[in-house]
Amino acid sequence: MTAAPALELRGIVKRFGRVTALSGVDLSIPRQEVHALLGENGAGKSTLMHIAAGMTAPDAGTILRDGVAIHLPSPRRARAAGIGLVHQHFTSIPSMTVAENVALAAGWEPSGVALSRRVSMLSHDSGLPLDPDAQVRDLGVQLEQRLEIVKALATEARILLLDEPTAVLAPAESAELLRMVRAFAARGKSVVLITHKLDEALAAADRVTVLRRGSVVWSGAAAEATRELLAEAMIGEGDAGRQSQAPAGVEAGSEAAAVLIRANGITILRPGTDLPGVRAATLNVRAGEIVGVAGVEGNGQRELLRAVAGLLPVAGGDLEVAEPVGLIPEDRTTEGLVGEMSLTENLVLGLADDPRWRSGVVIRWAEARRRAAQVIDTFAVRAAGSDAAAGTLSGGNQQKLIIARALELNPQVLVAEHPTRGLDIGAAGDVHARLRAAARGGAAVLFSSGDLDEIVSLSTRVVVAVQGSISELPPGADRAEIGARMLSRPA
């Protein structure tokens, strides 16, 4: 007799107002299996996982644990059932230590030497070592992601739901995490891996399920799938190659083009410290160029981009940046948008001085809503309307709104931090097309990314940040050359 799946969702339906997020979805997760869940942004992946984790109640359908129907009215009940969710966006408290955050998640006694030892042992045994006494605010994004997983493991999860766990990781760190995921499943446990990386799904998963617009459109063994099959299932027949078929990169700005970013020997301190994040860097970016900044997280690329965007001061050297400057921040949920506010309010918040809807201190909300509706239509933002809360949008649609707001400035300089992080191939292709169009229109585009393939395909020039030193790669540098330079010592 075949054992019942560790977790099974049958006929799951979920609606948000007029939008049907899930339409009769079935998902079965056996023990000792890594199951990849794919789909475009807005396909319903995160909603399905939130239902499995007790965060969202389904409108219809059944959840079964080991073949027995269960009710999950809260995350606490889901954790008691051995289900742990690792969110795409970090949930730890920055002012607390690693150990305190783990204790808070697991319900452990929140202090003492014993706690530090317990957390240290758990993180080491899981292959994700952490300093239990480190402040979360001092962690880089890779360690924060590691902490999110350790928190779930501390609840004794036997079914691990991972929402884009490698979105913020460098390739080597992604490979390390996926090895841990495979080892976790091999110990008789189960994993659901939400990812937008098709190669990652094929390499790490036993089975794959693809959602499109709230319905299952393909499910089967990973060994039976190909990248092309999965891409076609995700975005529909005839569009499977649209990311790779996006317009080629614009030609590099000619010598006659205006220099819109001019950095001469600049030094930029890490926020809240006297330590330099960028050391004596020199960089010029001309109109029409797309310059990609590659580097292992924490090597100065964030400080460079934020100084160009006017968010960090320059401690030494000279920096001249043409205005206006548009910014696409790295975290769309904490820096890009206010989730509780409407799309119209978020647009106005980022463009408060726009004379089209502002007269002195008075905002003409009717005009603002009209313009927001135009932006929603032009940028194909899938939303219930301009009065919908930004937090109800999928990650890809939130990113479209942020990019639309930045481009509403008609910027001479566009700064983009990890512009496609966590996006599926279709949404990423749309973002690339927008950045290329901005460059063709005469803007200087400066962006960072942990995805080397994105750096290679999108950039007209590539620079590498290593320990705060910024150096340029020769034209035509490939992925291997960029990766080698990222791991080298600065000259």
SVG drawing of the C-alpha trace seen along z (x, -y; Angstrom):
<svg xmlns="http://www.w3.org/2000/svg" viewBox="-15 -77 62 79">
<polyline fill="none" stroke="black" stroke-width="0.4" points="0.0,0.0 1.4,-3.4 2.0,-5.8 -0.1,-8.9 1.6,-12.1 3.2,-14.2 1.1,-17.1 -1.7,-17.3 -3.9,-20.2 -7.0,-19.4 -9.2,-21.7 -7.9,-24.9 -9.8,-28.0 -8.9,-31.6 -10.4,-34.9 -9.3,-38.4 -12.3,-40.6 -12.8,-40.2 -9.4,-38.5 -9.3,-34.7 -5.8,-33.8 -6.3,-30.0 -8.9,-28.0 -9.2,-24.4 -5.5,-23.7 -4.2,-20.3 -0.7,-19.7 0.7,-16.5 4.0,-16.4 5.3,-12.9 8.1,-12.3 11.7,-12.4 10.8,-14.7 11.8,-18.2 8.9,-19.6 9.5,-22.7 6.5,-25.1 6.8,-27.3 4.8,-30.1 4.9,-33.7 4.5,-36.4 0.9,-36.5 0.3,-32.8 -0.7,-32.0 2.4,-30.3 2.9,-32.3 -0.9,-32.4 -0.9,-28.6 2.0,-28.4 0.4,-30.9 -2.7,-28.6 -0.5,-25.6 1.2,-27.6 -2.0,-28.7 -1.5,-32.4 -4.5,-32.6 -7.8,-30.7 -8.9,-29.1 -12.4,-29.8 -12.8,-26.1 -10.7,-22.9 -9.1,-20.5 -5.7,-20.2 -4.5,-16.8 -1.5,-15.9 -0.4,-12.2 -3.8,-11.5 -5.9,-13.1 -7.8,-16.3 -6.7,-19.1 -7.7,-22.7 -5.0,-25.4 -6.6,-28.5 -3.2,-30.0 0.6,-29.8 0.8,-28.4 -1.4,-25.4 0.6,-24.9 3.9,-24.8 2.3,-22.3 1.6,-20.1 5.3,-20.3 4.9,-22.8 7.5,-25.6 7.4,-28.5 10.5,-30.5 9.2,-33.8 10.6,-35.5 11.1,-38.6 13.0,-38.6 10.9,-38.6 13.6,-38.8 13.9,-41.7 17.0,-43.8 17.6,-45.0 17.7,-41.5 20.4,-38.8 20.3,-35.7 19.7,-33.6 16.8,-35.8 15.2,-35.7 15.4,-31.9 14.0,-31.7 11.1,-34.0 10.2,-31.8 10.5,-28.5 9.0,-29.5 12.3,-28.9 13.5,-30.7 14.9,-33.9 18.1,-34.4 21.1,-32.7 24.3,-30.8 22.2,-27.7 20.3,-29.4 23.4,-30.5 24.8,-26.9 21.5,-25.5 21.2,-27.9 24.9,-27.4 24.4,-23.6 21.2,-23.7 22.7,-26.0 25.9,-24.0 24.1,-20.6 21.8,-21.9 24.8,-23.1 23.9,-26.8 26.3,-28.0 25.5,-31.3 27.0,-33.4 24.1,-33.2 25.3,-36.5 25.4,-38.6 22.9,-41.4 20.6,-40.8 21.1,-44.4 24.8,-43.6 24.1,-40.5 24.5,-40.5 21.6,-39.3 23.0,-35.8 23.2,-35.3 19.7,-36.8 18.4,-34.2 20.2,-31.5 18.7,-32.8 15.2,-32.5 15.7,-28.8 17.2,-28.1 14.2,-29.7 11.9,-27.3 14.1,-24.3 14.0,-25.4 10.2,-24.8 11.0,-21.1 9.5,-21.5 9.1,-18.2 7.7,-20.0 9.7,-23.0 8.0,-25.6 10.7,-27.8 9.6,-30.9 12.4,-32.0 15.2,-31.1 18.0,-31.7 16.8,-35.0 19.3,-37.0 22.2,-34.5 25.3,-34.3 25.7,-31.1 28.0,-29.3 25.7,-30.1 22.6,-28.9 24.3,-25.6 25.2,-25.2 21.6,-25.9 20.2,-23.5 22.5,-20.8 21.1,-21.3 17.6,-21.1 18.3,-17.8 19.9,-16.5 16.9,-17.6 14.5,-15.7 16.8,-12.6 16.2,-12.4 12.5,-11.5 11.3,-15.1 9.6,-17.1 10.4,-20.4 8.3,-22.7 10.7,-25.0 9.2,-28.1 11.7,-29.4 11.7,-31.4 15.0,-29.7 14.1,-26.9 17.6,-25.3 17.5,-25.3 14.1,-23.5 15.4,-20.9 18.6,-20.3 17.2,-20.3 13.6,-18.9 12.2,-15.4 8.9,-16.7 7.7,-20.0 4.3,-21.7 3.6,-24.8 0.8,-27.3 -0.6,-29.8 -3.2,-32.3 -4.2,-30.3 -4.5,-26.9 -2.2,-23.9 -1.1,-23.6 1.6,-21.0 2.9,-18.6 5.3,-15.7 8.7,-14.3 11.6,-16.7 13.4,-14.1 10.6,-14.3 10.8,-18.1 12.9,-20.4 13.6,-24.1 11.6,-24.8 8.6,-22.8 8.5,-24.5 8.9,-28.0 6.1,-27.3 3.9,-26.0 4.6,-29.1 3.9,-31.8 1.9,-30.2 2.5,-28.7 4.5,-31.0 6.0,-33.1 8.4,-30.7 11.4,-32.3 10.4,-35.9 13.1,-36.7 15.9,-35.5 14.3,-37.1 14.1,-40.5 15.7,-43.3 19.5,-43.2 21.3,-45.5 21.7,-49.1 25.0,-50.2 27.4,-51.7 27.2,-55.4 29.5,-57.0 32.4,-59.3 30.2,-62.2 27.4,-61.3 27.1,-63.3 28.6,-61.9 25.7,-61.8 27.5,-60.0 31.0,-61.2 32.7,-59.7 36.4,-60.7 38.2,-58.9 35.1,-58.7 35.0,-57.1 31.7,-56.2 31.3,-55.0 29.1,-52.1 26.0,-53.5 26.5,-54.0 30.3,-53.2 33.6,-54.8 34.5,-52.0 34.7,-52.6 32.3,-50.7 33.8,-52.1 37.4,-53.2 38.7,-55.8 36.5,-54.7 36.4,-56.3 33.6,-55.6 31.9,-57.5 28.6,-56.5 27.4,-58.2 23.9,-58.7 22.6,-55.5 24.8,-53.2 23.7,-50.3 26.5,-49.6 26.2,-46.5 27.9,-46.3 28.8,-42.7 30.1,-41.6 29.6,-39.3 27.2,-40.9 28.8,-43.4 31.7,-44.5 30.6,-48.1 28.1,-47.9 25.2,-48.9 27.1,-52.0 28.0,-53.0 24.5,-52.8 23.0,-54.6 25.5,-57.4 24.6,-57.9 21.0,-57.9 21.6,-60.6 20.9,-58.3 24.4,-58.2 27.0,-61.1 30.4,-61.0 33.2,-61.1 36.0,-61.8 36.5,-62.6 34.0,-64.1 30.7,-62.8 28.5,-64.6 25.1,-63.1 22.7,-64.6 19.2,-65.1 16.5,-63.9 17.5,-60.5 15.1,-57.5 15.7,-54.7 14.5,-51.1 15.4,-50.0 16.5,-46.4 13.6,-45.6 10.2,-46.5 8.3,-45.7 10.2,-47.8 11.7,-50.6 9.8,-50.6 6.1,-50.6 3.8,-51.0 1.7,-47.9 -1.3,-49.3 -1.5,-52.3 -3.2,-52.3 -1.4,-52.3 -2.4,-55.9 -1.1,-56.9 2.2,-55.1 2.6,-56.9 2.0,-60.3 4.3,-59.4 7.2,-58.9 6.3,-61.9 5.0,-64.3 6.1,-67.5 4.6,-66.6 2.6,-69.6 0.0,-67.4 -1.6,-66.6 -0.1,-69.0 -1.0,-72.7 0.9,-74.1 0.1,-71.8 -3.1,-70.5 -3.1,-67.2 -5.7,-66.8 -6.6,-63.2 -9.0,-62.8 -6.1,-63.7 -3.7,-61.4 -6.1,-58.5 -6.5,-59.1 -2.8,-59.1 -2.4,-56.0 -4.9,-54.2 -2.9,-55.2 0.3,-53.9 -1.4,-50.6 -2.5,-50.2 0.7,-51.3 2.9,-49.0 0.5,-46.1 0.2,-46.1 -2.3,-43.4 -4.4,-45.0 -8.0,-45.5 -7.7,-49.2 -5.8,-52.3 -7.4,-52.2 -6.1,-48.6 -3.6,-48.3 0.0,-47.8 0.4,-44.9 -2.3,-42.9 -0.1,-42.8 2.3,-40.0 6.0,-40.7 6.3,-41.2 3.4,-43.7 4.8,-45.6 8.1,-45.8 6.3,-47.1 4.7,-49.9 8.0,-50.9 9.7,-51.0 6.8,-53.0 7.1,-55.5 10.8,-55.9 10.3,-56.4 7.5,-59.0 10.4,-61.3 11.8,-61.1 15.1,-60.5 18.5,-61.3 20.0,-58.7 18.3,-55.4 19.7,-53.4 18.4,-49.9 19.3,-47.6 18.7,-43.9 15.9,-44.9 14.6,-41.4 15.3,-39.7 12.5,-37.1 10.8,-37.7 9.9,-35.0 11.3,-34.9 8.4,-36.8 8.4,-39.6 12.2,-39.8 12.1,-40.2 9.6,-43.0 11.9,-44.8 14.9,-44.4 12.9,-45.9 12.0,-48.9 15.7,-49.5 16.8,-49.2 14.1,-51.6 15.2,-54.1 18.8,-53.9 17.7,-54.2 15.8,-57.4 19.1,-58.9 19.3,-57.9 22.4,-56.5 21.4,-53.2 23.5,-51.9 22.4,-48.6 23.6,-45.8 22.7,-42.1 23.8,-38.9 22.7,-37.0 25.8,-36.9 23.6,-35.9 21.6,-39.1 24.8,-41.1 26.1,-39.6 22.9,-39.9 21.8,-43.4 25.0,-45.4 26.8,-47.4 29.7,-47.6 30.5,-45.7 32.3,-46.8 33.2,-44.6 33.1,-45.6 35.7,-43.8 36.4,-44.9 35.2,-48.4 37.4,-48.7 35.6,-49.3 37.3,-48.0 36.1,-47.7 36.1,-44.5 37.1,-44.4 34.3,-44.4 32.8,-41.0 33.7,-39.6 31.7,-36.4 30.2,-34.9 33.3,-33.0 35.5,-36.1 33.1,-38.2 32.9,-35.4 36.7,-35.1 37.1,-38.9 34.5,-38.9 36.5,-36.4 39.9,-38.1 41.7,-40.6 41.6,-44.2 44.7,-45.5"/>
</svg>
